[in-house]
Amino acid sequence: MKTITFVLFAVLALGADPEFNKDGELVRPKNYREWIFLSSGVGMNYGTGDLPFGNVFVEPSAYRNFTETGRWPDKTIFALELRKPATEGSINKGGKYQTSLIAVEAAVKDTARFPDGWGYFGFNGNAATAKVIGTSGGCNACHSKNAAVEHSFVQFYPTLLEIAKAKGTLNPSYKP
Ligand code: HEC
């Protein structure tokens, strides 16, 4: 019983660090839907052809750390879930709602693993692992240049934006 309590405590205290396999690929975070929901966007498209919904989640211990400091701790992991949109179904006549999964993208802060601290990953469909997308792959370029806090797009997560403003942690280059 003592061991179980200790393990539970350790898991709660440490949170869930991103998991990598021996080839350095990120293992798909299975329970990201139980993380902290930050926001949704629709049609915030900067790649694929259709205009999907995007739902952003962050691992809970990183979220708690952000609420206290306005910064992301090492081993922070985000998931951006992309889902197809639909307008007609069941009783819905007008508004848009979300349907099947297109992909899950991830961003990981790991200063020992990635040259500028952040790594980007795309899990197509239900892929179990994803290779890091190199710095020439565009993800890092856009995030590092345009994001409001470190490499994260806090300007689109209204509750976090308030925290970053209060803690004075917005990137100097960020323009509202
Ligand atoms: C042209 C700019 C741009 C590029 C390129 C880009 N992103 Fe993003 N990304 C955004 C914006 C804007 C958001 C904010 C919210 C959204 O899209 O819902 C975001 C949000 C995210 C998030 C949620 C956490 C955060 O940082 O705010 C992840 C994860 C993510 N992107 C992964 C990726 C991956 C993986 C790639 C490369 C395959 C990529 N992005 C390429 C602009 C970009």
Boltz pocket constraint, residues with backbone or C-beta under 6 A from the ligand:
constraints:
  - pocket:
      binder: B
      contacts: [[A, 39], [A, 40], [A, 41], [A, 44], [A, 46], [A, 54], [A, 55], [A, 56], [A, 78], [A, 79], [A, 80], [A, 105], [A, 106], [A, 107], [A, 120], [A, 121], [A, 122], [A, 133], [A, 137], [A, 138], [A, 139], [A, 140], [A, 142], [A, 143], [A, 151], [A, 152], [A, 153], [A, 154], [A, 156]]
      max_distance: 6.0
